[in-house]
């Protein structure tokens, strides 16, 4: 279940937009009359309640053209500023240093050896 689709929200939605969409859907799906719809809306809201929750959900569930773990970590480090968790800049520097070290190691290898 994609909570953004359930609440009909864009990925860039903020706290106020999430809460407004949630309250609007609660009026449409009262628990006494439509318990299945209410439960679905409730679960979606729980997943997107805070900015940190939204960030975690996007990180774990949205797929892009990432081909491996390093690329996934690099895309994580490139998140826009308001989505970036604390420490992301230092993490990005660490990834760059690792990439530079790997490039130097590959250049230092003699030709013909894997």
Secondary structure, DSSP 8 states (H G I E B T S, - for coil): --HHHHTT--TT--HHHHHHHHHHHHHHS-TTT-HHHHHHHHHHHHHHSSHHHHHHHHHHH---S--SHHHHHHHHHT--TTT--TTHHHHHHHHHHHHHHHHHHHHHS-TT--
